[in-house]
Amino acid sequence: MSGGNVSAEQLRLFIERIERLNEEKQGIADDIKDVFAESKGQGYDVKTMRSIIKLRKMERDARMEQEALLETYKTALGLAD
């Protein structure tokens, strides 16, 4: 789109798609918040659940490396079992 050659209709369609997707994204975020609230009501620890979700997203090797590093730091600080 050089020289100010902008298609107003195409631009409007892009903007509307982005707005619609942002609305869907907010709806999903609200649903996730509700699930966490429900799980908390059932006695689960939300902070721990978030940690587990983060770990599950990681590749196995990256997760193992992070866990080993955490153990190393805990040992260095006298927090290991």
MARKE-795651 format. One record per atom (N, C-alpha, C, CB): residue in three letters; atom name; x, y, z. Coordinates in pm, 1 decimal, padded with zeros to 6 digits. Glycine has a CB too. Example, Ala and Ser with C-alpha at 12.3 -4.5 7.8 and 13.67 -1.06 7.14 Angstrom:
% residues 2
tordren | keza | xx | yy | zz
Ala | N | 01319.0 | -00569.0 | 00780.0
Ala | CA | 01230.0 | -00450.0 | 00780.0
Ala | C | 01320.0 | -00330.0 | 00780.0
Ala | CB | 01130.8 | -00447.3 | 00904.6
Ser | N | 01285.0 | -00225.0 | 00708.0
Ser | CA | 01367.0 | -00106.0 | 00714.0
Ser | C | 01290.0 | 00003.0 | 00787.0
Ser | CB | 01408.4 | -00059.8 | 00572.5
This chain:
% residues 81
tordren | keza | xx | yy | zz
Met | N | 00083.6 | -00118.2 | 00000.0
Met | CA | 00000.0 | 00000.0 | 00000.0
Met | C | 00088.1 | 00124.6 | 00000.0
Met | CB | -00095.1 | -00000.2 | 00121.4
Ser | N | 00152.6 | 00146.2 | -00108.3
Ser | CA | 00241.2 | 00261.0 | -00117.9
Ser | C | 00167.2 | 00382.4 | -00171.2
Ser | CB | 00360.5 | 00228.8 | -00206.7
Gly | N | 00218.4 | 00498.5 | -00137.8
Gly | CA | 00162.3 | 00621.8 | -00189.9
Gly | C | 00024.4 | 00655.6 | -00137.8
Gly | CB | 00157.2 | 00614.8 | -00335.8
Gly | N | -00013.0 | 00603.7 | -00023.2
Gly | CA | -00142.0 | 00637.2 | 00035.8
Gly | C | -00259.0 | 00567.7 | -00031.2
Gly | CB | -00162.9 | 00784.5 | 00030.5
Asn | N | -00231.9 | 00464.4 | -00108.6
Asn | CA | -00336.8 | 00389.4 | -00177.2
Asn | C | -00398.1 | 00289.4 | -00079.5
Asn | CB | -00280.4 | 00316.6 | -00303.3
Val | N | -00499.6 | 00333.0 | -00007.5
Val | CA | -00561.3 | 00250.6 | 00096.1
Val | C | -00704.6 | 00218.6 | 00056.5
Val | CB | -00557.3 | 00322.0 | 00233.7
Ser | N | -00737.7 | 00091.1 | 00065.6
Ser | CA | -00875.3 | 00050.1 | 00041.5
Ser | C | -00951.1 | 00062.0 | 00173.4
Ser | CB | -00882.6 | -00096.1 | -00015.8
Ala | N | -01040.0 | 00157.6 | 00180.2
Ala | CA | -01116.1 | 00182.8 | 00303.1
Ala | C | -01198.7 | 00060.5 | 00341.9
Ala | CB | -01207.9 | 00305.3 | 00285.6
Glu | N | -01257.9 | -00005.6 | 00242.8
Glu | CA | -01341.3 | -00122.4 | 00271.7
Glu | C | -01258.5 | -00237.3 | 00328.1
Glu | CB | -01414.3 | -00168.1 | 00145.5
Gln | N | -01143.4 | -00263.9 | 00268.1
Gln | CA | -01056.4 | -00370.4 | 00316.2
Gln | C | -01005.9 | -00339.3 | 00456.5
Gln | CB | -00938.4 | -00390.8 | 00220.5
Leu | N | -00966.3 | -00215.6 | 00479.9
Leu | CA | -00919.0 | -00174.3 | 00611.9
Leu | C | -01029.0 | -00191.3 | 00716.2
Leu | CB | -00870.9 | -00028.2 | 00608.6
Arg | N | -01151.6 | -00149.4 | 00680.9
Arg | CA | -01264.7 | -00162.9 | 00773.8
Arg | C | -01287.7 | -00309.6 | 00808.7
Arg | CB | -01393.2 | -00101.9 | 00712.9
Leu | N | -01279.0 | -00397.2 | 00709.2
Leu | CA | -01299.4 | -00540.5 | 00733.4
Leu | C | -01191.9 | -00598.3 | 00825.6
Leu | CB | -01300.3 | -00616.7 | 00600.7
Phe | N | -01067.4 | -00557.6 | 00804.9
Phe | CA | -00959.6 | -00602.6 | 00894.5
Phe | C | -00985.0 | -00556.3 | 01037.2
Phe | CB | -00822.9 | -00550.2 | 00845.7
Ile | N | -01020.3 | -00429.5 | 01052.4
Ile | CA | -01045.6 | -00374.1 | 01186.2
Ile | C | -01161.0 | -00446.8 | 01253.1
Ile | CB | -01076.0 | -00223.1 | 01178.0
Glu | N | -01267.7 | -00470.8 | 01180.2
Glu | CA | -01383.2 | -00541.3 | 01238.2
Glu | C | -01348.3 | -00684.2 | 01278.2
Glu | CB | -01499.6 | -00542.9 | 01138.9
Arg | N | -01266.9 | -00752.2 | 01197.5
Arg | CA | -01224.1 | -00888.4 | 01234.5
Arg | C | -01142.9 | -00886.8 | 01362.6
Arg | CB | -01141.7 | -00952.3 | 01121.4
Ile | N | -01051.4 | -00791.5 | 01372.8
Ile | CA | -00968.9 | -00781.1 | 01493.7
Ile | C | -01055.5 | -00750.6 | 01614.6
Ile | CB | -00861.0 | -00672.6 | 01477.1
Glu | N | -01151.6 | -00660.4 | 01599.5
Glu | CA | -01241.3 | -00627.8 | 01711.6
Glu | C | -01321.3 | -00750.5 | 01753.9
Glu | CB | -01337.2 | -00512.7 | 01673.0
Arg | N | -01370.6 | -00826.5 | 01658.1
Arg | CA | -01449.4 | -00946.5 | 01688.0
Arg | C | -01362.8 | -01050.4 | 01760.5
Arg | CB | -01508.4 | -01006.9 | 01557.5
Leu | N | -01239.5 | -01068.7 | 01713.3
Leu | CA | -01148.7 | -01163.3 | 01778.3
Leu | C | -01113.4 | -01118.2 | 01919.9
Leu | CB | -01020.8 | -01179.8 | 01695.3
Asn | N | -01096.7 | -00989.0 | 01939.9
Asn | CA | -01069.1 | -00937.9 | 02074.6
Asn | C | -01186.8 | -00963.2 | 02168.1
Asn | CB | -01037.5 | -00787.8 | 02069.6
Glu | N | -01308.3 | -00951.3 | 02116.6
Glu | CA | -01426.1 | -00981.8 | 02198.4
Glu | C | -01428.0 | -01130.1 | 02236.1
Glu | CB | -01555.9 | -00944.0 | 02123.1
Glu | N | -01397.1 | -01217.3 | 02140.0
Glu | CA | -01391.6 | -01360.8 | 02167.5
Glu | C | -01282.6 | -01391.7 | 02268.9
Glu | CB | -01367.7 | -01439.8 | 02038.1
Lys | N | -01168.2 | -01325.6 | 02253.7
Lys | CA | -01056.4 | -01347.0 | 02345.5
Lys | C | -01096.8 | -01307.8 | 02487.7
Lys | CB | -00932.2 | -01266.0 | 02300.3
Gln | N | -01168.8 | -01196.7 | 02501.8
Gln | CA | -01213.1 | -01154.1 | 02635.1
Gln | C | -01312.7 | -01253.8 | 02692.4
Gln | CB | -01276.0 | -01013.4 | 02629.3
Gly | N | -01399.9 | -01307.2 | 02607.1
Gly | CA | -01495.6 | -01408.0 | 02653.4
Gly | C | -01425.1 | -01533.1 | 02703.3
Gly | CB | -01592.7 | -01444.4 | 02541.5
Ile | N | -01322.5 | -01576.1 | 02633.0
Ile | CA | -01246.0 | -01693.5 | 02674.3
Ile | C | -01172.6 | -01664.6 | 02805.0
Ile | CB | -01145.8 | -01735.3 | 02564.1
Ala | N | -01114.8 | -01545.2 | 02817.0
Ala | CA | -01045.5 | -01507.9 | 02941.2
Ala | C | -01143.2 | -01510.3 | 03058.9
Ala | CB | -00980.7 | -01367.1 | 02927.9
Asp | N | -01265.0 | -01463.3 | 03035.9
Asp | CA | -01366.7 | -01466.6 | 03141.8
Asp | C | -01402.1 | -01610.5 | 03178.3
Asp | CB | -01493.4 | -01390.4 | 03097.5
Asp | N | -01412.0 | -01697.6 | 03078.5
Asp | CA | -01442.2 | -01839.2 | 03103.8
Asp | C | -01331.1 | -01904.1 | 03186.5
Asp | CB | -01460.7 | -01915.5 | 02970.3
Ile | N | -01206.2 | -01874.3 | 03153.0
Ile | CA | -01092.4 | -01929.1 | 03227.4
Ile | C | -01096.6 | -01880.5 | 03371.8
Ile | CB | -00958.3 | -01889.0 | 03160.6
Lys | N | -01126.6 | -01753.6 | 03390.0
Lys | CA | -01137.7 | -01697.1 | 03525.1
Lys | C | -01246.6 | -01770.4 | 03604.9
Lys | CB | -01169.0 | -01544.9 | 03518.2
Asp | N | -01356.8 | -01799.2 | 03539.5
Asp | CA | -01466.3 | -01871.1 | 03605.7
Asp | C | -01424.0 | -02012.4 | 03646.4
Asp | CB | -01588.8 | -01877.9 | 03513.4
Val | N | -01347.8 | -02080.6 | 03561.1
Val | CA | -01301.8 | -02216.4 | 03593.0
Val | C | -01206.9 | -02212.5 | 03712.3
Val | CB | -01231.8 | -02281.3 | 03470.4
Phe | N | -01116.9 | -02114.5 | 03715.2
Phe | CA | -01027.8 | -02101.4 | 03830.6
Phe | C | -01107.0 | -02073.1 | 03958.5
Phe | CB | -00925.1 | -01989.6 | 03806.1
Ala | N | -01207.6 | -01988.4 | 03949.1
Ala | CA | -01291.0 | -01958.0 | 04066.3
Ala | C | -01365.2 | -02083.2 | 04112.8
Ala | CB | -01392.0 | -01845.0 | 04033.6
Glu | N | -01415.4 | -02160.3 | 04018.8
Glu | CA | -01485.0 | -02284.6 | 04053.5
Glu | C | -01390.2 | -02382.9 | 04120.6
Glu | CB | -01547.0 | -02348.4 | 03928.3
Ser | N | -01269.6 | -02396.6 | 04065.4
Ser | CA | -01173.7 | -02490.1 | 04123.9
Ser | C | -01132.0 | -02445.0 | 04263.8
Ser | CB | -01050.1 | -02503.6 | 04033.7
Lys | N | -01118.7 | -02314.2 | 04281.1
Lys | CA | -01085.1 | -02261.3 | 04413.7
Lys | C | -01197.3 | -02292.8 | 04513.0
Lys | CB | -01060.4 | -02108.0 | 04407.0
Gly | N | -01320.7 | -02281.4 | 04466.1
Gly | CA | -01436.4 | -02314.6 | 04550.2
Gly | C | -01439.6 | -02461.3 | 04589.9
Gly | CB | -01564.5 | -02279.2 | 04478.2
Gln | N | -01376.3 | -02546.9 | 04510.9
Gln | CA | -01368.7 | -02689.6 | 04540.4
Gln | C | -01246.3 | -02723.6 | 04624.5
Gln | CB | -01366.5 | -02769.7 | 04411.4
Gly | N | -01168.5 | -02619.9 | 04662.1
Gly | CA | -01055.4 | -02642.0 | 04751.8
Gly | C | -00919.9 | -02652.8 | 04684.9
Gly | CB | -01078.7 | -02763.7 | 04828.6
Tyr | N | -00912.9 | -02633.5 | 04552.7
Tyr | CA | -00784.4 | -02640.9 | 04483.0
Tyr | C | -00710.7 | -02507.7 | 04492.8
Tyr | CB | -00804.9 | -02679.9 | 04335.1
Asp | N | -00578.1 | -02515.2 | 04492.5
Asp | CA | -00495.5 | -02395.9 | 04500.4
Asp | C | -00469.8 | -02344.0 | 04358.5
Asp | CB | -00361.4 | -02425.7 | 04574.5
Val | N | -00521.8 | -02226.6 | 04328.5
Val | CA | -00514.9 | -02170.8 | 04194.0
Val | C | -00371.0 | -02139.5 | 04153.7
Val | CB | -00600.2 | -02044.8 | 04184.9
Lys | N | -00291.8 | -02090.3 | 04244.6
Lys | CA | -00152.6 | -02058.2 | 04213.1
Lys | C | -00077.5 | -02184.8 | 04169.9
Lys | CB | -00082.8 | -01992.8 | 04335.4
Thr | N | -00099.9 | -02293.3 | 04238.5
Thr | CA | -00035.7 | -02419.7 | 04203.6
Thr | C | -00087.7 | -02470.4 | 04070.0
Thr | CB | -00059.2 | -02524.6 | 04313.2
Met | N | -00215.0 | -02456.0 | 04045.6
Met | CA | -00272.0 | -02498.1 | 03917.9
Met | C | -00209.5 | -02419.0 | 03802.4
Met | CB | -00425.3 | -02479.9 | 03918.7
Arg | N | -00191.1 | -02289.8 | 03822.1
Arg | CA | -00127.6 | -02207.1 | 03718.1
Arg | C | 00015.6 | -02254.4 | 03691.9
Arg | CB | -00127.6 | -02057.5 | 03759.8
Ser | N | 00085.5 | -02292.7 | 03798.9
Ser | CA | 00221.3 | -02344.4 | 03782.7
Ser | C | 00221.8 | -02473.5 | 03702.2
Ser | CB | 00286.0 | -02367.7 | 03918.9
Ile | N | 00126.8 | -02560.7 | 03730.9
Ile | CA | 00116.6 | -02687.7 | 03658.4
Ile | C | 00086.6 | -02662.2 | 03510.2
Ile | CB | 00006.8 | -02777.5 | 03721.1
Ile | N | -00003.5 | -02570.5 | 03482.2
Ile | CA | -00037.4 | -02537.5 | 03343.7
Ile | C | 00085.5 | -02485.1 | 03270.6
Ile | CB | -00151.3 | -02433.4 | 03338.5
Lys | N | 00162.8 | -02400.9 | 03338.0
Lys | CA | 00286.4 | -02347.4 | 03279.3
Lys | C | 00384.6 | -02461.3 | 03249.0
Lys | CB | 00351.9 | -02243.7 | 03374.8
Leu | N | 00398.6 | -02554.6 | 03343.4
Leu | CA | 00489.0 | -02667.2 | 03322.8
Leu | C | 00443.1 | -02756.8 | 03207.8
Leu | CB | 00500.5 | -02748.8 | 03450.5
Arg | N | 00313.1 | -02778.1 | 03196.7
Arg | CA | 00259.7 | -02865.1 | 03091.6
Arg | C | 00280.0 | -02806.7 | 02952.3
Arg | CB | 00111.9 | -02890.3 | 03115.1
Lys | N | 00292.0 | -02674.0 | 02943.1
Lys | CA | 00316.7 | -02609.0 | 02814.2
Lys | C | 00460.1 | -02629.2 | 02767.2
Lys | CB | 00286.3 | -02460.2 | 02823.7
Met | N | 00549.5 | -02653.3 | 02861.0
Met | CA | 00691.4 | -02663.0 | 02829.2
Met | C | 00726.0 | -02797.6 | 02766.8
Met | CB | 00774.7 | -02640.8 | 02954.2
Glu | N | 00828.4 | -02795.5 | 02683.5
Glu | CA | 00883.2 | -02919.8 | 02631.8
Glu | C | 00945.5 | -02997.2 | 02747.8
Glu | CB | 00988.0 | -02892.7 | 02519.5
Arg | N | 00949.6 | -03129.1 | 02735.7
Arg | CA | 00999.4 | -03214.4 | 02843.8
Arg | C | 01141.0 | -03175.2 | 02886.6
Arg | CB | 00997.1 | -03360.8 | 02800.4
Asp | N | 01230.8 | -03156.3 | 02790.8
Asp | CA | 01369.8 | -03122.1 | 02825.0
Asp | C | 01379.8 | -02987.4 | 02896.0
Asp | CB | 01456.1 | -03120.1 | 02698.9
Ala | N | 01303.9 | -02890.5 | 02849.3
Ala | CA | 01306.2 | -02757.8 | 02911.6
Ala | C | 01250.7 | -02765.3 | 03054.4
Ala | CB | 01224.4 | -02656.5 | 02827.0
Arg | N | 01145.5 | -02846.6 | 03071.7
Arg | CA | 01086.3 | -02863.0 | 03204.9
Arg | C | 01185.1 | -02929.8 | 03299.4
Arg | CB | 00956.3 | -02945.4 | 03197.0
Met | N | 01252.6 | -03034.0 | 03251.9
Met | CA | 01349.5 | -03104.0 | 03335.4
Met | C | 01466.1 | -03011.1 | 03372.2
Met | CB | 01401.7 | -03230.1 | 03263.1
Glu | N | 01509.8 | -02930.8 | 03276.3
Glu | CA | 01618.4 | -02836.6 | 03303.0
Glu | C | 01576.8 | -02734.5 | 03408.2
Glu | CB | 01660.8 | -02765.2 | 03173.8
Gln | N | 01455.1 | -02682.5 | 03397.1
Gln | CA | 01406.7 | -02584.6 | 03495.0
Gln | C | 01393.6 | -02647.1 | 03632.9
Gln | CB | 01271.9 | -02526.6 | 03450.9
Glu | N | 01341.9 | -02769.2 | 03640.8
Glu | CA | 01327.2 | -02836.9 | 03768.9
Glu | C | 01463.6 | -02864.5 | 03832.6
Glu | CB | 01249.6 | -02967.6 | 03751.1
Ala | N | 01562.7 | -02904.0 | 03751.5
Ala | CA | 01697.7 | -02929.2 | 03803.4
Ala | C | 01760.4 | -02799.9 | 03854.9
Ala | CB | 01787.3 | -02992.0 | 03694.1
Leu | N | 01740.0 | -02692.6 | 03781.3
Leu | CA | 01793.3 | -02563.1 | 03824.0
Leu | C | 01727.3 | -02516.5 | 03953.6
Leu | CB | 01773.0 | -02458.0 | 03714.0
Leu | N | 01598.0 | -02537.3 | 03964.8
Leu | CA | 01526.7 | -02501.7 | 04087.2
Leu | C | 01582.2 | -02580.8 | 04206.0
Leu | CB | 01374.9 | -02527.6 | 04071.2
Glu | N | 01603.7 | -02710.6 | 04186.8
Glu | CA | 01661.2 | -02793.3 | 04294.0
Glu | C | 01801.3 | -02744.7 | 04332.1
Glu | CB | 01666.9 | -02941.4 | 04250.5
Thr | N | 01881.4 | -02707.1 | 04232.4
Thr | CA | 02016.4 | -02655.4 | 04258.8
Thr | C | 02009.4 | -02529.4 | 04344.0
Thr | CB | 02090.4 | -02626.1 | 04126.4
Tyr | N | 01919.6 | -02438.9 | 04308.6
Tyr | CA | 01905.3 | -02313.7 | 04383.7
Tyr | C | 01852.6 | -02341.2 | 04524.8
Tyr | CB | 01810.7 | -02216.4 | 04309.3
Lys | N | 01756.5 | -02431.1 | 04535.9
Lys | CA | 01702.0 | -02464.9 | 04668.4
Lys | C | 01811.9 | -02523.2 | 04756.5
Lys | CB | 01583.9 | -02565.4 | 04656.0
Thr | N | 01894.4 | -02611.1 | 04701.4
Thr | CA | 02004.6 | -02670.2 | 04777.8
Thr | C | 02102.0 | -02562.1 | 04820.2
Thr | CB | 02077.2 | -02778.4 | 04695.3
Ala | N | 02134.9 | -02471.8 | 04729.5
Ala | CA | 02229.7 | -02365.4 | 04760.5
Ala | C | 02179.0 | -02275.3 | 04872.8
Ala | CB | 02257.7 | -02282.5 | 04636.2
Leu | N | 02047.3 | -02261.0 | 04883.8
Leu | CA | 01989.3 | -02175.7 | 04986.4
Leu | C | 01943.2 | -02252.3 | 05109.4
Leu | CB | 01874.4 | -02099.8 | 04929.3
Gly | N | 01971.2 | -02380.9 | 05114.2
Gly | CA | 01933.8 | -02462.2 | 05229.1
Gly | C | 01784.8 | -02491.8 | 05237.1
Gly | CB | 01977.0 | -02394.4 | 05354.2
Leu | N | 01717.7 | -02492.2 | 05124.0
Leu | CA | 01573.9 | -02518.0 | 05122.2
Leu | C | 01539.6 | -02658.7 | 05077.4
Leu | CB | 01505.5 | -02419.5 | 05032.6
Ala | N | 01640.0 | -02735.0 | 05036.8
Ala | CA | 01614.0 | -02870.6 | 04988.2
Ala | C | 01579.1 | -02962.8 | 05104.5
Ala | CB | 01736.2 | -02925.4 | 04911.3
Asp | N | 01505.2 | -03066.8 | 05071.3
Asp | CA | 01460.4 | -03163.0 | 05173.9
Asp | C | 01574.8 | -03246.0 | 05225.9
Asp | CB | 01352.7 | -03254.6 | 05118.3
